[in-house]
Amino acid sequence: MSDSSLQADFTELVALLERLRSPDGCPWDREQTHSSLKRFLLEEAHEVFEAIDQEAPQRLAEELGDVLLQVLFHAQIAREAGDFAIADVLTSLRDKLVRRHPHVFGDTKVKDAREVEANWERLKRREKGDQSILGRVPPAMPALAHSQLIQDRAATAGFEWEEMDGVLEKVAEEIGEIREASTDDRRAEEFGDLLMVLVNVGRWMGVNAEDALRRANGRFTQRFAEMERLASERSLAFADLPLKQKEALWQEAKGKDQATES
């Protein structure tokens, strides 16, 4: 696609949103606000995650388009309010990318990707006036993703175990503290600490905790549905089966799942 064609398509999309929000446009689109659209942006982001997990390029293209729609929608609402327009969004993004990549667009030298990350966070804090390296981490993020992000940032300041064995020892320590906890509040606190350490284990293995749990949830849902199907196929009331039979069905469902994956 040529630059002129790409520009024309983008301009057409911007005009389309303006038309939908016009007095003779779509009643639903006209009713939307920044706040009412928040849930859709989050939902579309999760749809993107799912398409990536499924390794489905065509679906990913479609879902990325839905995310872009949300960006254009918010920009149009802001334009109508006189706050900013899509051109301001693009200019801000362009300038930020140049500013945060001095090793590409300037004279800064870096040795690897980790140093790039550290420089990015340092420049970001300087621009936003944050004193803490953990400043402006959105607290509304999903808890596992939030935990991974704050630990990643803390690590850029050298607050990190020297090797993975130290993290695994901490896991055992936190499990012991859960066993020793004598109140519900204390158990909840220790359980939270255990989750944080498990997120750190994932970091050391290069595993994204949020993605890993989402995939595990998907596998559980699929295997549980297969257990129910197998029970129904054999005229068994799944809920009434003893745990030993349920476990046998789980192993059967798991075996079919793994055979499909291989």
Secondary structure, DSSP 8 states (H G I E B T S, - for coil): --HHHHHHHHHHHHHHHHHHTSTTS-HHHHH--HHHHHHHHHHHHHHHHHHHHTT-HHHHHHHHHHHHHHHHHHHHHHHHHTS--HHHHHHHHHHHHHHT-HHHHSS---SSHHHHHHHHHHHHHHHHT-SSTTTT--TTS-HHHHHHHHHHHHHHTT-S-SSHHHHHHHHHHHHHHHHH--SHHHHHHHHHHHHHHHHHHHHHHT--HHHHHHHHHHHHHHHHHHHHHHHHHTT--GGGS-HHHHHHHHHHHHHHHHHHH-
